[in-house]
Amino acid sequence: MDSPTAKHLFIMGVTPDGRAFRPSDWAERLAGVMSSFRPGGARPGDHLSYSPWCVPSTVNNIKCVIVDRKLREHEVMAWDFVMNFARDNDLQVGEACVLPEHLPK
């Protein structure tokens, strides 16, 4: 899964048996942990907003985290953390090109 055109990965909160991953706020928690990884680096107060490189969202009523590939370029250990979270919890990961107007603000 390394398409050169895909700018984002979607970590979907669906277990292998098709149920919603728990806890229900997992996407917000994961994105919160990643809040300091952002363009220009961490600054005071960054913990109060999500990084533009790791944003919680909902797609087709499924919680997900949209991960921008720029995170890997900026901090490979943060990228590995997010990808290992998905792998360790058997979450579905898919590639996508997200249109700017569909990105969460």
N, C-alpha and C positions, 0 to 999 in steps of 0.2 A: 504494500500500500504506500506508494511513493510517487504519485502522479506529479509531473512537473507543472501542470496547469492548475491543480487543486490548491487553493490558497488557505483553506480551512479544513479542519477535521471536526467531525461531530462525534462526541461521546454520548451515546444514547443510553438512557436509564432503563434498559430492558434486560432482564435476566435471560439465561439460555432457555428457560421454560416459558418465556413470554410474559412474565409478571413484571410489574414496576419495581425498580430497584429501591430499596429502603436504606436509610430513612428518607422521607419525602423531600427533605431539604438538602439532599446530597449535592446537587448541582451548585447551589448557593454556597455551601461549605467549601467545596473544591475551588470554586472561583474566588472565594474569600481568601483562601490560603495563598492563591497565586496573585493577589492584588498588588503586591509590591513589584512584580515583574512587568515593567511597562516602558514605553519609549522615554528615554531620558533618565531612567532609573527611578528608584523610590525616593519620595519626598514626604515630609511631614503631612499627615492627613490622608495619605494614599490608602490606608486601611479602610477608609470610609467609602471607597468606590472600587468597582471592579477594574481590572486591567483590560485594556482593549484587546489584548491577546488571549484572554481566557474569560468568556462571558457565559453566564447561565442563560438558558432560553427554554422555550417549549416548541416542539415541532410535532404537529399532528397529535396533540395532547400527550406527548411523551417528553418528560424532562430531559434536557441535554445540556452539554457544555460545548460551546463553539470555541475551538482552539485555533488560533492563527499560527501559521507556520513561522512567522517572525519570532515567536517565542523561542523556537529551536535555535535560530540564528543569534538571538540575544543571550540566552542562557540555556545551554544544553541540559544541565542538571534539572532545571525546572520542567523542561520538556519531558525528560525521562520520568520525572515524578508523575506527571499527568498521564503519560502513556502506561506506566506501570500500574497506576490506580485502575485504569480501564482494564488492563490485562488481569490483574489480581482479582478483580471483581467480576470477571467474565462479561463485561459490558460490550455492546456492539460499537464499533468504531467505523465511520464511513468518511470518505473524502467528498468535498464539495467546493464549488466556487460560489460564494455568497454575494448576492447583489448588495451594494452599499445600503440601499433603502430598506433591506430586510434585516440588517444587523441591529441588535438591541442597542439602545442608547445608554 
